[in-house]
Amino acid sequence: MTRARQSQVGWSEAAADMDAAQGGHAMGSDGIAVDTPDMSKLLQQYGCGPIRFTGTSDALYERHLMFDNVADLSTLGPRERFEAVARSVRDVLSQRWVLTEQTYARQNPKRVYYLSMEFLVGRSLTNNLLNLLLDPVVKRATADKGLDWIAVLEQEPDAGLGNGGLGRLAACFIDSMATMQLPAMGYGLRYEYGIFKQTIRDGWQVEQPDNWLRRPDPWEVVRPEEKVEVKLGCSFEVRGGTLGVIVGRPSSLLGIPYDRPVVGYGGKTVNTLRLWAAAAPDTFDFQAFSAGDFVGALAERLTAESLTRVLYPDDSTSMGQGLRFVQEYFLVACSLADLVRRFRLHNSDQGIPNWSKLPAKAAIQLNDTHPSLAVPELMRLLLDEARLGWDEAWNLTRQTLAYTNHTLLPEALEKWPLPWFALLLPRHLEIILEIDRRLTEEVQARFPGDDGRVERVSLIEEGAERKIRMANLAIVGSHSTNGVAAIHSDLLRTVTVKDLAEMFPESFSNKTNGVTPRRWLLLANPHLARSITNAIGDGWVTDLGELERLKPLAEDKGFRDAVRTAKREAKSRFADWLQSTSGVTVDPDTIFDCQIKRIHEYKRQLLNALRVVVLYNRLRENPDLEMAPRTFFFAGKAAPAYHLAKIIIKFLNNLAGAIDGDPAVRGRLKVVFLPEYSVSLAERLIPASDVSNQISTAGYEASGTSNMKFMMNGALTIGTRDGATIEMAEAAGEDNFFMFGLTAEQVAGSRSWYSPHWHYDNEPETRAALDLIFSDHFSRFEPGIFEPLRQTLLTGGDHYMHLADLKAYLEADNRLLELYRDPDEWARKVIVNVASSGKFSSDRTIAEYAAEIWDAKPCPVP
Ligand code: 26V
């Protein structure tokens, strides 16, 4: 027994006893011990030198376990152990975190501020360990000590502070910015309830609240001393249980910052994700209270505190949108107050801020229009507080702000009723109207007589209720507007906001999305990552272009075998996990064919389902048909008010049930709907996938990002020419992709004459599949429930053109199955795909933003 080991015997005996009693969930009594030589070296590197690490009884972990809980250790379970581990990791990174901010304060570089209503970060423990390079050390230590590491990791809830791609992109971006040592900060909201938990009951989606902060979150650091005040033009009160507005009586809210560390790979830079929580100001109306109006006195406090209670699902177009509007302003007001305070601190001469330096010291990126109130808010600060003239304020505002568009869907483009501005933000309305007046003047001067253009460019949409067009506001008020994939940026510029693009051509650019290879390859797929590193070294982790060097290895049998083995490993791992957590059995020797993303008509999960029904029909008709056995995985959440999306989920579940119950196809086809799609589920499933479905109606998916994750992880893509999938196919070569279907141009061009009925009448397999659905084959005990599918696919005109693409999809699918019969050829294509995925690292994307939009440079922390 080592000295360290001896020293901790005593206090930990009780824990060991408890572990034995729990039946083998043996928690090493010393948890993540810090007594190994590597560990102390690393700790020194992270600046933890002054803390004494003489033995495991001194270990951070043990101290946290004991003193944070002040409890008998034998009563503590995996949750407390997770918290203690996470707090220890936070301790390890904290000096580096402080040093990062000190460095920025000293060097005063231009800072990047990423404003986003969503940050879908998922779990942090494994990611932080990985980026701190502590992963191997901790693994060894926990293995030595018999800690049930998996059980500990499973205690961490996903931080689900986003709906989908837009929120996950923000999370990948802050990882890349920290890794690239950019002085950057994420600003968002600290929702108490993230995206709802999805369960499936009788095939239907049921939403449950995601109270992810029920237990204390070990990562966040609350900084009450940096609170900010946010002023609104009206007050709120609760009357008879409903929220009422008191017009003309201004009120204020407090924004309390909660900081989370963002550890760059290598642990050199630790940036901050600052999430704001709303609170009532520290005033209490004692007069009202003593007069007996207890409810009235508390109402304001309650309404203030509910502002950041929940993340809005992205379909809630009407219901409760007023609160969303205030949330957006709250994010903007808190973040701008905070960054302006920082600016003043570092850029003043004898207490007088040098405002002309603002664009040289701050780049503010608006993640979609959600934070586009930043335009009038920054104007307000510069006009009313800094007392600048309009022209100077306007130039500084435009030079500091930049806007990213993430969707062309008209129903997703934000427009807020003008009366809401009048009520809540009267000064902002004044500013917006003045921006609009000047804009109109400019359009009239440049395009005399073109009234249509004036109307289209205007920040105000006329109608029964006048509305502010937030995209127009963001474009006009910033120096840069970008889309997120080449095709998307082109459509944005030439169709969606054509007139504005003609006025400000130099503002428009493309920045194709990317994903962080740390989380999505190194962490999620250790087997493949190891094979890659064995082949080309580990430079790819921070320079994904290095993967290019794998290309020649497509001809190397040894490497093909390694890649195949890694995939098999990941599939078994997934199958075991699925079996143990849900009782569902899947066979890793079948093709894993996946479509995982939010459920939306334009993403066409229904097209995929139709493909499955056709294959099912083929097998029923011809039982001897040779067809490689397949498992089709679906996962995704439907926005709670999106009725048809929920029917699609029900259909997928019924399809799964009917196929499971049909002996004719048993062992050959299986459909699995995985509930509760999340970052963590994606991390499990993507490495195990053979086939990635990216089949949106061309022109509708701005970019997609799961497409990139699949490619990096050695899945082959079957997809339409949409979003970034186009660029992925270009990078790998179309012969290594399975592309099919109408192009965006063809979709737009055939709208007027397209008839889904034609396909029903003329394509026997299409017709048979639809007939089977409408015969209630998949709804025997619920006749008629899929009638809405007939409406959307047939009688309603099939807006998303499922039937137009079905035949081509099946042909591409055939080519894919043909390839599968030749394992060597399949492995070759997999390798070429992985090797060609380098472009889709978010490091590349961030390098482009930094160089072309922000003019931001790394600021290394010594
Ligand atoms: C919002 C709404 C709101 C109203 C109803 C329909 C609807 C549909 C979608 C959305 C989300 C819009 C923003 C968004 O999440 N865009 C996604 O951004 C990703 C990151 O750039 C990109 O990869 C996805 O293609 C894009 O859909």
Residues whose N, C-alpha, C, O or C-beta is under 5 A from the ligand:
A	BS01	26V	G165 L166 L169 D314 D315 H406 T407 E411 A412 V484 E701 A702 S703 G704 T705
